[in-house]
Amino acid sequence: MYKAFLIVIAMFMTTSSKKMNEDLPAFDKEGHRGCRGLMPENTIPAMIKAIEIGVTTLEMDALITKDKKVIISHDPFFNHEITTKEDGTYIDAKDEKNYVIYKMDYAETQKFDVGLKPNPQFPAQQKMAVHKPLLSDLIDSVEQFCKAQKKPLPFYNIETKSLATTDNIYHPEPEEFVKLLMDVIVAKKIISRVIIQSFDPRTLQIVDQKYPMVKTSLLIVGYDKRTLDAQLDQLGFTPTIYSPEQNLVVDSLLDKCHMRGMKVIPWTVDDKSRIERLKKMGVDGIITDFPNLF
């Protein structure tokens, strides 16, 4: 009864986040880095496979190259676990931070393969020769595939990989980062299907201030023991989505988020039984490496 009461209250809220929620999927099936458990992460083949499986949202990570291109990559350098150099050798763990993407032009990043080396975390992942793509190329490939296959066009949940401690080292400062990212999104005419997510409140604040029509998602790590109010006070506005590490999801958190008009989409849930439990609890979506588990 209490939950129903909270939902009724939320329906009458007039926050911008509530307005932006209206066109999101009723339950959002998000493929983490495309479908990292099945295909090389953050690559175009991973996104296409996720679409074939039936995701409603493609989750991915964005960084900026030296020549100001928006590239899709989780790590700010070429991670030794997934990278093969041009000569066929692997990057050593102790050397990986010498290969910083922000210090390379986009053309240079294409000398590194990120799909051939077996990923020790995901032994079932299909291996193939593939590179880190530009966001613009990824969008073009996904949109063309969906139209050709008569599949629904997906949402794009794009994380700004930034921290205050690594400004101008691994990425530009927040305002430039957001502008470069949004320039691509606007040019590709997908602004109504984009979510900008981040652990870095600074980039989300800029999105909210300069692009108020864009959906936002606040990412929360499991060790963040602050209250929801404290987290949102730091952010300074109510985002469209509250996206906590899965172990943080409890009934009281769901109630508080829904009362504020926020959707709750936890990460990264790779166990089918856990997915089902969270769905029964009332989460609004799930981010997973294995979208075939939905």
C-alpha positions as CSV (number, residue, x, y, z in Angstrom):
1,M,0.0,0.0,0.0
2,Y,2.8,2.4,0.9
3,K,4.6,1.7,-2.4
4,A,1.4,2.5,-4.3
5,F,1.0,5.7,-2.4
6,L,4.5,6.8,-3.3
7,I,4.0,6.0,-7.0
8,V,0.8,8.1,-7.1
9,I,2.7,11.0,-5.6
10,A,5.5,10.6,-8.1
11,M,3.0,10.8,-11.0
12,F,2.1,14.3,-10.0
13,M,5.7,15.5,-9.7
14,T,6.7,18.2,-12.3
15,T,10.4,17.9,-12.2
16,S,12.3,17.8,-15.5
17,S,13.5,14.3,-14.8
18,K,9.9,13.1,-14.7
19,K,9.2,14.7,-18.1
20,M,12.3,13.0,-19.5
21,N,11.2,9.6,-18.2
22,E,8.1,9.4,-20.3
23,D,9.7,8.0,-23.4
24,L,12.1,5.6,-21.7
25,P,11.4,1.9,-21.9
26,A,9.0,0.6,-19.3
27,F,11.8,-1.8,-18.3
28,D,15.2,-0.9,-19.7
29,K,17.4,-3.8,-20.9
30,E,20.9,-2.3,-21.0
31,G,23.8,-4.1,-22.6
32,H,27.0,-3.2,-20.6
33,R,29.7,-2.0,-23.1
34,G,27.4,-3.6,-25.7
35,C,27.5,-7.1,-24.5
36,R,30.9,-7.6,-22.8
37,G,30.3,-11.1,-21.8
38,L,29.8,-12.2,-25.4
39,M,31.7,-9.8,-27.6
40,P,34.7,-7.5,-27.3
41,E,33.7,-4.6,-25.1
42,N,32.7,-1.2,-26.4
43,T,33.0,-2.2,-30.1
44,I,30.6,-1.9,-32.9
45,P,30.2,-5.8,-33.2
46,A,29.3,-5.8,-29.5
47,M,26.6,-3.2,-30.0
48,I,25.1,-5.0,-33.0
49,K,25.0,-8.3,-31.1
50,A,23.3,-6.6,-28.2
51,I,20.6,-5.2,-30.6
52,E,20.1,-8.7,-32.1
53,I,19.6,-10.1,-28.5
54,G,17.0,-7.4,-27.9
55,V,18.4,-4.7,-25.6
56,T,16.6,-1.4,-25.4
57,T,19.6,0.6,-24.5
58,L,23.3,0.3,-25.5
59,E,25.6,1.2,-22.6
60,M,29.1,2.5,-23.4
61,D,32.0,4.7,-22.3
62,A,33.3,7.8,-24.0
63,L,36.8,9.4,-24.0
64,I,38.4,12.1,-26.1
65,T,41.5,11.7,-28.3
66,K,44.3,14.2,-28.7
67,D,42.7,15.5,-31.9
68,K,39.3,16.0,-30.1
69,K,37.5,13.0,-31.4
70,V,35.0,11.2,-29.2
71,I,36.1,7.6,-29.0
72,I,34.4,4.6,-27.2
73,S,36.6,3.2,-24.5
74,H,36.2,2.3,-20.8
75,D,39.9,2.7,-19.8
76,P,41.8,6.0,-20.5
77,F,44.7,3.9,-21.8
78,F,45.0,0.6,-23.7
79,N,44.3,-2.0,-21.1
80,H,46.8,-4.9,-21.1
81,E,44.0,-7.5,-20.7
82,I,42.4,-6.8,-24.1
83,T,45.0,-5.1,-26.3
84,T,47.2,-6.4,-29.1
85,K,49.8,-4.1,-30.6
86,E,50.4,-3.6,-34.3
87,D,53.3,-6.1,-34.3
88,G,51.1,-8.8,-32.8
89,T,52.5,-8.6,-29.3
90,Y,50.6,-7.8,-26.1
91,I,50.8,-4.7,-24.0
92,D,52.4,-5.5,-20.6
93,A,50.5,-4.6,-17.4
94,K,53.3,-2.4,-16.2
95,D,53.4,-0.4,-19.4
96,E,49.7,0.1,-20.2
97,K,49.6,3.6,-18.7
98,N,52.1,4.6,-21.3
99,Y,49.4,4.2,-24.0
100,V,47.0,7.0,-23.0
101,I,44.2,7.7,-25.5
102,Y,44.0,11.4,-24.7
103,K,47.6,11.7,-25.9
104,M,47.0,9.9,-29.2
105,D,45.3,11.2,-32.4
106,Y,42.4,8.9,-33.4
107,A,44.4,7.5,-36.3
108,E,47.0,6.2,-33.8
109,T,44.5,4.5,-31.7
110,Q,43.5,2.4,-34.7
111,K,46.9,0.6,-34.6
112,F,45.7,-1.3,-31.5
113,D,43.4,-4.3,-31.6
114,V,41.0,-4.9,-28.7
115,G,39.2,-8.0,-29.8
116,L,41.8,-10.7,-30.5
117,K,43.4,-11.2,-27.1
118,P,41.3,-13.6,-24.8
119,N,39.8,-11.7,-22.0
120,P,40.4,-13.6,-18.8
121,Q,37.3,-12.2,-17.2
122,F,35.0,-13.4,-20.0
123,P,36.2,-16.7,-21.4
124,A,33.0,-17.1,-23.6
125,Q,33.7,-13.8,-25.3
126,Q,34.0,-14.2,-29.1
127,K,37.4,-13.1,-30.4
128,M,37.8,-11.0,-33.6
129,A,40.0,-8.3,-35.0
130,V,38.4,-5.0,-34.0
131,H,39.4,-1.5,-32.9
132,K,38.0,1.2,-30.5
133,P,35.4,3.1,-32.6
134,L,34.5,6.7,-32.9
135,L,31.1,7.4,-31.3
136,S,29.9,8.8,-34.6
137,D,30.8,5.6,-36.5
138,L,29.2,3.5,-33.8
139,I,25.9,5.5,-34.0
140,D,25.9,5.3,-37.8
141,S,26.5,1.5,-37.8
142,V,23.8,0.8,-35.2
143,E,21.2,3.1,-36.8
144,Q,21.8,1.6,-40.2
145,F,21.6,-2.0,-38.8
146,C,18.3,-1.3,-37.0
147,K,16.7,0.3,-40.0
148,A,17.9,-2.5,-42.4
149,Q,16.6,-5.2,-40.0
150,K,13.5,-3.3,-39.1
151,K,14.4,-3.3,-35.4
152,P,13.4,-0.5,-32.9
153,L,16.0,2.2,-32.6
154,P,17.8,1.9,-29.3
155,F,18.7,4.4,-26.5
156,Y,22.4,5.2,-26.0
157,N,23.6,5.4,-22.4
158,I,27.0,7.1,-22.7
159,E,29.3,7.5,-19.7
160,T,31.7,10.4,-19.5
161,K,34.9,8.8,-18.2
162,S,36.2,11.6,-16.1
163,L,37.5,12.5,-12.6
164,A,38.6,15.8,-11.1
165,T,42.0,14.3,-10.4
166,T,42.7,13.3,-14.0
167,D,41.6,16.5,-15.8
168,N,44.0,17.3,-18.7
169,I,45.8,14.0,-18.1
170,Y,43.3,11.4,-19.3
171,H,40.6,13.7,-20.6
172,P,39.7,17.4,-21.1
173,E,38.0,19.4,-18.4
174,P,34.3,18.8,-18.0
175,E,32.9,21.7,-20.1
176,E,35.0,20.8,-23.2
177,F,34.3,17.1,-22.7
178,V,30.6,17.6,-22.6
179,K,30.6,19.9,-25.6
180,L,32.6,17.5,-27.8
181,L,30.3,14.7,-26.8
182,M,27.1,16.6,-27.3
183,D,28.3,18.0,-30.7
184,V,28.3,14.4,-32.0
185,I,24.9,13.5,-30.4
186,V,23.3,16.6,-31.9
187,A,24.9,16.1,-35.3
188,K,23.6,12.5,-35.4
189,K,20.1,13.6,-34.3
190,I,19.7,11.1,-31.5
191,I,19.4,13.6,-28.6
192,S,16.0,12.2,-27.6
193,R,17.4,8.7,-27.2
194,V,20.6,9.6,-25.3
195,I,21.3,9.3,-21.6
196,I,24.5,10.8,-20.2
197,Q,25.7,9.0,-17.2
198,S,28.7,9.5,-14.9
199,F,30.3,9.0,-11.5
200,D,31.6,12.6,-12.0
201,P,28.8,15.1,-11.0
202,R,30.6,17.9,-12.8
203,T,29.8,16.6,-16.3
204,L,26.2,15.8,-15.4
205,Q,25.8,19.4,-14.0
206,I,27.0,20.8,-17.3
207,V,24.6,18.6,-19.2
208,D,21.7,19.7,-17.0
209,Q,22.6,23.4,-17.3
210,K,23.4,23.5,-21.1
211,Y,21.3,20.7,-22.5
212,P,18.3,20.4,-20.1
213,M,16.4,18.2,-22.5
214,V,19.0,15.4,-22.2
215,K,18.4,12.5,-19.9
216,T,21.0,12.1,-17.1
217,S,22.0,9.2,-14.9
218,L,24.0,9.4,-11.7
219,L,26.3,6.4,-11.2
220,I,26.9,5.4,-7.6
221,V,29.7,3.0,-6.4
222,G,29.0,0.4,-3.7
223,Y,31.3,2.0,-1.2
224,D,29.5,5.4,-1.3
225,K,27.8,5.4,2.1
226,R,26.2,8.8,1.8
227,T,22.5,9.2,2.0
228,L,20.5,9.7,-1.2
229,D,19.8,13.2,-0.2
230,A,23.5,14.0,0.3
231,Q,24.4,12.5,-3.1
232,L,21.7,14.6,-4.8
233,D,22.6,17.7,-2.9
234,Q,26.1,17.4,-4.3
235,L,24.8,16.9,-7.8
236,G,22.4,19.9,-7.4
237,F,19.5,18.6,-9.4
238,T,17.4,15.4,-9.8
239,P,18.6,13.2,-12.6
240,T,16.4,11.1,-14.8
241,I,18.0,7.9,-13.5
242,Y,19.7,6.8,-10.3
243,S,22.2,4.1,-11.2
244,P,23.7,2.3,-8.2
245,E,25.9,-0.7,-7.9
246,Q,23.5,-3.6,-7.6
247,N,24.2,-4.4,-4.0
248,L,22.9,-1.0,-2.9
249,V,19.4,-1.7,-4.1
250,V,16.9,-2.1,-1.3
251,D,13.2,-1.4,-1.0
252,S,13.6,1.8,0.9
253,L,16.0,3.2,-1.8
254,L,13.6,2.3,-4.6
255,D,10.8,4.0,-2.7
256,K,12.8,7.2,-2.2
257,C,14.0,7.4,-5.8
258,H,10.5,6.7,-7.3
259,M,9.0,9.4,-5.0
260,R,11.5,11.9,-6.5
261,G,10.6,10.8,-10.0
262,M,13.8,9.0,-10.7
263,K,14.1,5.6,-12.4
264,V,16.5,3.1,-10.7
265,I,18.8,1.1,-13.0
266,P,21.5,-0.8,-11.2
267,W,24.8,-2.1,-12.6
268,T,26.3,-4.6,-13.5
269,V,24.1,-7.7,-12.9
270,D,25.4,-10.8,-14.5
271,D,23.4,-13.5,-12.7
272,K,20.0,-14.5,-14.0
273,S,18.4,-15.2,-10.6
274,R,19.7,-11.8,-9.3
275,I,18.2,-10.1,-12.4
276,E,14.8,-11.7,-11.6
277,R,15.0,-10.7,-8.0
278,L,15.7,-7.1,-8.8
279,K,12.9,-7.0,-11.3
280,K,10.5,-8.3,-8.7
281,M,11.7,-5.6,-6.3
282,G,10.7,-2.9,-8.9
283,V,13.8,-1.6,-10.5
284,D,13.2,0.2,-13.8
285,G,16.0,-1.6,-15.8
286,I,19.2,-3.4,-15.4
287,I,22.7,-3.1,-16.9
288,T,24.4,-6.4,-17.6
289,D,27.3,-7.9,-19.5
290,F,25.0,-10.7,-20.6
291,P,21.8,-9.3,-22.1
292,N,21.0,-12.8,-23.2
293,L,20.0,-13.4,-19.6
294,F,16.9,-11.1,-19.9
